[in-house]
Amino acid sequence: MNATLDTAELKQLLKDALLELLEEHREDFQEILAETLEDVAMIKAIHEGENTPLVEKEDILRLLGDTQ
């Protein structure tokens, strides 16, 4: 016996499998998404920081309230 699938059936099977995977591992995907968003925000902050003037360490510590 030979089993065959047409494109529509294969597409639906893949959708169903992906949906089942997402439902079973929702927390894992949420964690991955959150980490990805944090990484994107960090990259954006780094790029923005590259275009700003440098600041002395003492100025930053003073703003943070640290008196070293």
MODELLER restraints for C-alpha pairs under 7 A, 6 or more apart:
rsr = mdl.restraints
at = mdl.atoms
rsr.add(forms.Gaussian(group=physical.xy_distance, feature=features.Distance(at['CA:61:A'], at['CA:67:A']), mean=6.89, stdev=0.5))
